């Protein structure tokens, strides 16, 4: 498994959370090879997401077509990481 790990700057947490609702329910789970997704609470306005895919190829494809922009959210970093273990 491989994960797309992203960090973002969040200007308004509630606005971003409301906008994320549709993506997490309708868009992300439909991506090829999707396994799981986690959006972590921001610290000092920096949020992080970890979206896990079954293969490197599916993670690369997802990273090549990022999610639509969310209001008040500025992308900072995006990388692919191999998942070493899960429970």
N, CA, C and O atoms as CSV, one atom per row, in Angstrom:
chain,resi,resn,atom,element,x,y,z
A,1,UNK,N,N,0.837,-1.172,0.000
A,1,UNK,CA,C,0.000,0.000,0.000
A,1,UNK,C,C,0.887,1.241,0.000
A,1,UNK,O,O,2.027,1.226,0.464
A,2,UNK,N,N,0.309,2.326,-0.545
A,2,UNK,CA,C,0.991,3.616,-0.578
A,2,UNK,C,C,0.002,4.716,-0.219
A,2,UNK,O,O,-1.193,4.615,-0.495
A,3,UNK,N,N,0.523,5.764,0.399
A,3,UNK,CA,C,-0.332,6.870,0.831
A,3,UNK,C,C,0.091,8.165,0.161
A,3,UNK,O,O,1.274,8.421,-0.064
A,4,UNK,N,N,-0.910,8.970,-0.147
A,4,UNK,CA,C,-0.674,10.341,-0.568
A,4,UNK,C,C,-0.785,11.176,0.704
A,4,UNK,O,O,-1.845,11.239,1.327
A,5,UNK,N,N,0.316,11.815,1.081
A,5,UNK,CA,C,0.372,12.595,2.313
A,5,UNK,C,C,0.502,14.064,1.915
A,5,UNK,O,O,1.432,14.446,1.204
A,6,UNK,N,N,-0.429,14.873,2.377
A,6,UNK,CA,C,-0.440,16.287,1.996
A,6,UNK,C,C,-0.552,17.172,3.223
A,6,UNK,O,O,-1.166,16.799,4.222
A,7,UNK,N,N,0.051,18.350,3.134
A,7,UNK,CA,C,-0.155,19.370,4.154
A,7,UNK,C,C,-0.772,20.593,3.487
A,7,UNK,O,O,-0.522,20.875,2.315
A,8,UNK,N,N,-1.579,21.308,4.257
A,8,UNK,CA,C,-2.263,22.497,3.761
A,8,UNK,C,C,-2.280,23.563,4.854
A,8,UNK,O,O,-2.188,23.254,6.042
A,9,UNK,N,N,-2.400,24.825,4.430
A,9,UNK,CA,C,-2.636,25.911,5.375
A,9,UNK,C,C,-4.134,26.187,5.362
A,9,UNK,O,O,-4.734,26.316,4.295
A,10,UNK,N,N,-4.736,26.277,6.535
A,10,UNK,CA,C,-6.180,26.451,6.662
A,10,UNK,C,C,-6.461,27.816,7.278
A,10,UNK,O,O,-6.013,28.119,8.384
A,11,UNK,N,N,-7.220,28.645,6.533
A,11,UNK,CA,C,-7.557,29.979,7.033
A,11,UNK,C,C,-8.758,29.946,7.973
A,11,UNK,O,O,-8.791,30.678,8.962
A,12,UNK,N,N,-9.743,29.105,7.672
A,12,UNK,CA,C,-10.950,29.004,8.496
A,12,UNK,C,C,-11.307,27.527,8.625
A,12,UNK,O,O,-11.786,26.915,7.670
A,13,UNK,N,N,-11.077,26.961,9.795
A,13,UNK,CA,C,-11.251,25.522,10.004
A,13,UNK,C,C,-12.689,25.086,9.712
A,13,UNK,O,O,-12.890,24.062,9.059
A,14,UNK,N,N,-13.682,25.826,10.174
A,14,UNK,CA,C,-15.074,25.397,9.968
A,14,UNK,C,C,-15.457,25.434,8.495
A,14,UNK,O,O,-16.133,24.523,8.017
A,15,UNK,N,N,-15.046,26.455,7.772
A,15,UNK,CA,C,-15.334,26.539,6.334
A,15,UNK,C,C,-14.679,25.364,5.610
A,15,UNK,O,O,-15.305,24.726,4.764
A,16,UNK,N,N,-13.426,25.081,5.943
A,16,UNK,CA,C,-12.712,23.965,5.311
A,16,UNK,C,C,-13.376,22.636,5.648
A,16,UNK,O,O,-13.522,21.781,4.774
A,17,UNK,N,N,-13.778,22.450,6.896
A,17,UNK,CA,C,-14.424,21.209,7.316
A,17,UNK,C,C,-15.754,21.008,6.573
A,17,UNK,O,O,-16.062,19.897,6.140
A,18,UNK,N,N,-16.524,22.063,6.431
A,18,UNK,CA,C,-17.793,21.966,5.710
A,18,UNK,C,C,-17.573,21.614,4.243
A,18,UNK,O,O,-18.302,20.792,3.687
A,19,UNK,N,N,-16.576,22.229,3.612
A,19,UNK,CA,C,-16.290,21.957,2.206
A,19,UNK,C,C,-15.762,20.544,2.002
A,19,UNK,O,O,-16.015,19.929,0.965
A,20,UNK,N,N,-15.041,20.032,2.970
A,20,UNK,CA,C,-14.463,18.693,2.892
A,20,UNK,C,C,-15.521,17.593,2.941
A,20,UNK,O,O,-15.300,16.499,2.421
A,21,UNK,N,N,-16.645,17.867,3.550
A,21,UNK,CA,C,-17.672,16.833,3.748
A,21,UNK,C,C,-18.055,16.152,2.439
A,21,UNK,O,O,-18.110,14.923,2.387
A,22,UNK,N,N,-18.315,16.899,1.406
A,22,UNK,CA,C,-18.697,16.303,0.129
A,22,UNK,C,C,-17.582,15.494,-0.500
A,22,UNK,O,O,-17.831,14.435,-1.075
A,23,UNK,N,N,-16.361,15.978,-0.397
A,23,UNK,CA,C,-15.226,15.255,-0.967
A,23,UNK,C,C,-15.011,13.923,-0.279
A,23,UNK,O,O,-14.794,12.906,-0.938
A,24,UNK,N,N,-15.071,13.924,1.046
A,24,UNK,CA,C,-14.770,12.684,1.770
A,24,UNK,C,C,-15.861,11.648,1.610
A,24,UNK,O,O,-15.605,10.453,1.758
A,25,UNK,N,N,-17.074,12.084,1.310
A,25,UNK,CA,C,-18.171,11.134,1.146
A,25,UNK,C,C,-18.350,10.676,-0.296
A,25,UNK,O,O,-18.722,9.528,-0.537
A,26,UNK,N,N,-18.089,11.561,-1.260
A,26,UNK,CA,C,-18.447,11.262,-2.644
A,26,UNK,C,C,-17.291,11.147,-3.620
A,26,UNK,O,O,-17.393,10.405,-4.597
A,27,UNK,N,N,-16.200,11.853,-3.390
A,27,UNK,CA,C,-15.129,11.886,-4.378
A,27,UNK,C,C,-14.012,10.915,-4.033
A,27,UNK,O,O,-13.701,10.029,-4.829
A,28,UNK,N,N,-13.411,11.063,-2.875
A,28,UNK,CA,C,-12.231,10.277,-2.517
A,28,UNK,C,C,-12.504,8.769,-2.527
A,28,UNK,O,O,-11.696,8.030,-3.090
A,29,UNK,N,N,-13.591,8.274,-1.938
A,29,UNK,CA,C,-13.805,6.820,-1.932
A,29,UNK,C,C,-13.989,6.198,-3.318
A,29,UNK,O,O,-13.900,4.978,-3.458
A,30,UNK,N,N,-14.242,7.007,-4.332
A,30,UNK,CA,C,-14.426,6.482,-5.697
A,30,UNK,C,C,-13.128,6.391,-6.488
A,30,UNK,O,O,-13.123,5.867,-7.602
A,31,UNK,N,N,-12.031,6.889,-5.935
A,31,UNK,CA,C,-10.745,6.844,-6.629
A,31,UNK,C,C,-10.294,5.394,-6.773
A,31,UNK,O,O,-10.448,4.605,-5.840
A,32,UNK,N,N,-9.740,5.035,-7.924
A,32,UNK,CA,C,-9.258,3.655,-8.109
A,32,UNK,C,C,-8.231,3.273,-7.053
A,32,UNK,O,O,-7.290,4.020,-6.784
A,33,UNK,N,N,-8.424,2.108,-6.462
A,33,UNK,CA,C,-7.485,1.583,-5.481
A,33,UNK,C,C,-7.610,2.186,-4.090
A,33,UNK,O,O,-6.776,1.913,-3.226
A,34,UNK,N,N,-8.634,3.000,-3.858
A,34,UNK,CA,C,-8.808,3.645,-2.557
A,34,UNK,C,C,-8.925,2.611,-1.447
A,34,UNK,O,O,-9.632,1.614,-1.595
A,35,UNK,N,N,-8.230,2.848,-0.331
A,35,UNK,CA,C,-8.292,1.983,0.844
A,35,UNK,C,C,-8.890,2.732,2.029
A,35,UNK,O,O,-9.860,2.273,2.633
A,36,UNK,N,N,-8.310,3.891,2.362
A,36,UNK,CA,C,-8.775,4.661,3.523
A,36,UNK,C,C,-8.254,6.088,3.408
A,36,UNK,O,O,-7.298,6.357,2.680
A,37,UNK,N,N,-8.897,7.000,4.138
A,37,UNK,CA,C,-8.436,8.391,4.155
A,37,UNK,C,C,-8.590,8.962,5.554
A,37,UNK,O,O,-9.535,8.646,6.277
A,38,UNK,N,N,-7.640,9.806,5.916
A,38,UNK,CA,C,-7.651,10.457,7.226
A,38,UNK,C,C,-7.278,11.919,7.038
A,38,UNK,O,O,-6.298,12.240,6.365
A,39,UNK,N,N,-8.065,12.795,7.636
A,39,UNK,CA,C,-7.776,14.218,7.652
A,39,UNK,C,C,-7.513,14.577,9.104
A,39,UNK,O,O,-8.388,14.428,9.956
A,40,UNK,N,N,-6.308,15.049,9.383
A,40,UNK,CA,C,-5.901,15.307,10.753
A,40,UNK,C,C,-6.206,16.756,11.128
A,40,UNK,O,O,-6.126,17.655,10.290
A,41,UNK,N,N,-6.550,16.967,12.375
A,41,UNK,CA,C,-6.861,18.307,12.861
A,41,UNK,C,C,-5.653,19.222,12.671
A,41,UNK,O,O,-4.514,18.807,12.881
A,42,UNK,N,N,-5.905,20.456,12.275
A,42,UNK,CA,C,-4.784,21.372,12.067
A,42,UNK,C,C,-4.114,21.777,13.378
A,42,UNK,O,O,-4.748,21.854,14.430
A,43,UNK,N,N,-2.816,22.032,13.275
A,43,UNK,CA,C,-2.024,22.572,14.370
A,43,UNK,C,C,-1.384,23.843,13.824
A,43,UNK,O,O,-0.671,23.808,12.821
A,44,UNK,N,N,-1.645,24.965,14.493
A,44,UNK,CA,C,-1.131,26.252,14.028
A,44,UNK,C,C,-1.499,26.498,12.564
A,44,UNK,O,O,-0.675,26.954,11.770
A,45,UNK,N,N,-2.757,26.185,12.222
A,45,UNK,CA,C,-3.337,26.386,10.885
A,45,UNK,C,C,-2.773,25.459,9.813
A,45,UNK,O,O,-3.061,25.659,8.633
A,46,UNK,N,N,-1.979,24.452,10.180
A,46,UNK,CA,C,-1.450,23.501,9.205
A,46,UNK,C,C,-2.183,22.180,9.373
A,46,UNK,O,O,-2.107,21.544,10.424
A,47,UNK,N,N,-2.904,21.769,8.311
A,47,UNK,CA,C,-3.623,20.505,8.320
A,47,UNK,C,C,-2.851,19.457,7.547
A,47,UNK,O,O,-1.946,19.778,6.777
A,48,UNK,N,N,-3.212,18.210,7.755
A,48,UNK,CA,C,-2.544,17.103,7.074
A,48,UNK,C,C,-3.580,16.064,6.691
A,48,UNK,O,O,-4.517,15.794,7.443
A,49,UNK,N,N,-3.399,15.480,5.502
A,49,UNK,CA,C,-4.257,14.374,5.094
A,49,UNK,C,C,-3.385,13.201,4.691
A,49,UNK,O,O,-2.275,13.372,4.187
A,50,UNK,N,N,-3.912,12.000,4.926
A,50,UNK,CA,C,-3.253,10.757,4.545
A,50,UNK,C,C,-4.313,9.927,3.839
A,50,UNK,O,O,-5.278,9.480,4.460
A,51,UNK,N,N,-4.129,9.722,2.534
A,51,UNK,CA,C,-5.090,8.946,1.748
A,51,UNK,C,C,-4.355,7.721,1.223
A,51,UNK,O,O,-3.376,7.841,0.487
A,52,UNK,N,N,-4.833,6.548,1.608
A,52,UNK,CA,C,-4.137,5.289,1.341
A,52,UNK,C,C,-4.752,4.591,0.127
A,52,UNK,O,O,-5.971,4.522,-0.031
A,53,UNK,N,N,-3.855,4.076,-0.724
A,53,UNK,CA,C,-4.251,3.339,-1.930
A,53,UNK,C,C,-3.580,1.972,-1.924
A,53,UNK,O,O,-2.577,1.761,-1.241
A,54,UNK,N,N,-4.142,1.055,-2.685
A,54,UNK,CA,C,-3.634,-0.315,-2.686
A,54,UNK,C,C,-2.294,-0.471,-3.394
A,54,UNK,O,O,-1.545,-1.396,-3.083
A,55,UNK,N,N,-1.972,0.415,-4.344
A,55,UNK,CA,C,-0.709,0.312,-5.079
A,55,UNK,C,C,-0.062,1.679,-5.245
A,55,UNK,O,O,-0.720,2.710,-5.100
A,56,UNK,N,N,1.216,1.681,-5.546
A,56,UNK,CA,C,1.944,2.925,-5.843
A,56,UNK,C,C,1.335,3.610,-7.064
A,56,UNK,O,O,1.215,4.835,-7.106
A,57,UNK,N,N,0.955,2.806,-8.052
A,57,UNK,CA,C,0.388,3.369,-9.275
A,57,UNK,C,C,-0.904,4.142,-8.997
A,57,UNK,O,O,-1.112,5.223,-9.548
A,58,UNK,N,N,-1.770,3.589,-8.145
A,58,UNK,CA,C,-3.007,4.296,-7.809
A,58,UNK,C,C,-2.721,5.561,-7.000
A,58,UNK,O,O,-3.385,6.580,-7.191
A,59,UNK,N,N,-1.748,5.503,-6.108
A,59,UNK,CA,C,-1.373,6.695,-5.342
A,59,UNK,C,C,-0.799,7.767,-6.268
A,59,UNK,O,O,-1.131,8.945,-6.137
A,60,UNK,N,N,0.056,7.361,-7.199
A,60,UNK,CA,C,0.620,8.310,-8.161
A,60,UNK,C,C,-0.480,8.949,-9.006
A,60,UNK,O,O,-0.459,10.156,-9.246
A,61,UNK,N,N,-1.436,8.143,-9.455
A,61,UNK,CA,C,-2.535,8.667,-10.269
A,61,UNK,C,C,-3.371,9.674,-9.479
A,61,UNK,O,O,-3.765,10.710,-10.015
A,62,UNK,N,N,-3.639,9.377,-8.220
A,62,UNK,CA,C,-4.409,10.299,-7.383
A,62,UNK,C,C,-3.639,11.600,-7.166
A,62,UNK,O,O,-4.230,12.680,-7.200
A,63,UNK,N,N,-2.344,11.510,-6.946
A,63,UNK,CA,C,-1.532,12.703,-6.729
A,63,UNK,C,C,-1.451,13.555,-7.993
A,63,UNK,O,O,-1.330,14.778,-7.916
A,64,UNK,N,N,-1.518,12.910,-9.151
A,64,UNK,CA,C,-1.455,13.639,-10.419
A,64,UNK,C,C,-2.738,14.419,-10.685
A,64,UNK,O,O,-2.736,15.365,-11.473
A,65,UNK,N,N,-3.833,14.029,-10.034
A,65,UNK,CA,C,-5.128,14.695,-10.200
A,65,UNK,C,C,-5.627,15.094,-8.819
A,65,UNK,O,O,-6.512,14.439,-8.267
A,66,UNK,N,N,-5.066,16.168,-8.252
A,66,UNK,CA,C,-5.430,16.540,-6.881
A,66,UNK,C,C,-6.900,16.898,-6.737
A,66,UNK,O,O,-7.589,17.179,-7.717
A,67,UNK,N,N,-7.359,16.881,-5.507
A,67,UNK,CA,C,-8.745,17.237,-5.207
A,67,UNK,C,C,-9.012,18.678,-5.609
A,67,UNK,O,O,-8.090,19.491,-5.663
A,68,UNK,N,N,-10.268,18.998,-5.892
A,68,UNK,CA,C,-10.596,20.393,-6.208
A,68,UNK,C,C,-10.235,21.301,-5.037
A,68,UNK,O,O,-10.230,20.865,-3.886
A,69,UNK,N,N,-9.932,22.569,-5.335
A,69,UNK,CA,C,-9.592,23.501,-4.245
A,69,UNK,C,C,-10.734,23.631,-3.245
A,69,UNK,O,O,-11.907,23.613,-3.619
A,70,UNK,N,N,-10.385,23.761,-1.995
A,70,UNK,CA,C,-11.367,23.999,-0.939
A,70,UNK,C,C,-11.242,25.456,-0.493
A,70,UNK,O,O,-10.135,25.990,-0.428
A,71,UNK,N,N,-12.367,26.100,-0.187
A,71,UNK,CA,C,-12.288,27.494,0.251
A,71,UNK,C,C,-11.453,27.642,1.517
A,71,UNK,O,O,-11.623,26.896,2.482
A,72,UNK,N,N,-10.557,28.610,1.497
A,72,UNK,CA,C,-9.740,28.883,2.672
A,72,UNK,C,C,-8.634,27.887,2.928
A,72,UNK,O,O,-8.049,27.878,4.011
A,73,UNK,N,N,-8.330,27.031,1.936
A,73,UNK,CA,C,-7.290,26.013,2.099
A,73,UNK,C,C,-6.232,26.212,1.012
A,73,UNK,O,O,-6.552,26.270,-0.175
A,74,UNK,N,N,-4.968,26.315,1.432
A,74,UNK,CA,C,-3.863,26.487,0.497
A,74,UNK,C,C,-2.950,25.262,0.571
A,74,UNK,O,O,-2.381,24.985,1.627
A,75,UNK,N,N,-2.802,24.518,-0.548
A,75,UNK,CA,C,-1.897,23.362,-0.548
A,75,UNK,C,C,-0.456,23.791,-0.276
A,75,UNK,O,O,0.000,24.826,-0.762
A,76,UNK,N,N,0.249,22.978,0.509
A,76,UNK,CA,C,1.650,23.254,0.817
A,76,UNK,C,C,2.573,22.166,0.284
A,76,UNK,O,O,3.479,22.449,-0.501
A,77,UNK,N,N,2.348,20.917,0.708
A,77,UNK,CA,C,3.217,19.816,0.274
A,77,UNK,C,C,2.369,18.621,-0.127
A,77,UNK,O,O,1.231,18.466,0.316
A,78,UNK,N,N,2.949,17.774,-0.980
A,78,UNK,CA,C,2.288,16.539,-1.397
A,78,UNK,C,C,3.377,15.519,-1.678
A,78,UNK,O,O,4.302,15.791,-2.443
A,79,UNK,N,N,3.276,14.349,-1.065
A,79,UNK,CA,C,4.256,13.299,-1.314
A,79,UNK,C,C,3.595,11.929,-1.216
A,79,UNK,O,O,2.532,11.767,-0.618
A,80,UNK,N,N,4.253,10.961,-1.816
A,80,UNK,CA,C,3.802,9.565,-1.767
A,80,UNK,C,C,4.715,8.842,-0.794
A,80,UNK,O,O,5.939,8.944,-0.871
A,81,UNK,N,N,4.089,8.099,0.134
A,81,UNK,CA,C,4.858,7.308,1.101
A,81,UNK,C,C,4.366,5.870,1.067
A,81,UNK,O,O,3.164,5.626,0.969
A,82,UNK,N,N,5.286,4.921,1.149
A,82,UNK,CA,C,4.904,3.524,1.286
A,82,UNK,C,C,4.380,3.287,2.687
A,82,UNK,O,O,4.945,3.794,3.656
A,83,UNK,N,N,3.303,2.520,2.803
A,83,UNK,CA,C,2.752,2.155,4.106
A,83,UNK,C,C,3.500,0.899,4.559
A,83,UNK,O,O,3.387,-0.156,3.935
A,84,UNK,N,N,4.247,1.017,5.626
A,84,UNK,CA,C,5.003,-0.123,6.144
A,84,UNK,C,C,4.154,-1.080,6.941
A,84,UNK,O,O,4.371,-2.291,6.894
A,85,UNK,N,N,3.190,-0.557,7.672
A,85,UNK,CA,C,2.373,-1.406,8.521
A,85,UNK,C,C,1.050,-0.705,8.807
A,85,UNK,O,O,0.959,0.522,8.772
A,86,UNK,N,N,0.044,-1.497,9.086
A,86,UNK,CA,C,-1.257,-0.960,9.527
A,86,UNK,C,C,-1.865,-1.939,10.515
A,86,UNK,O,O,-1.457,-3.098,10.599
A,87,UNK,N,N,-2.845,-1.455,11.259
A,87,UNK,CA,C,-3.489,-2.310,12.241
A,87,UNK,C,C,-4.985,-2.113,12.167
A,87,UNK,O,O,-5.729,-2.745,12.918
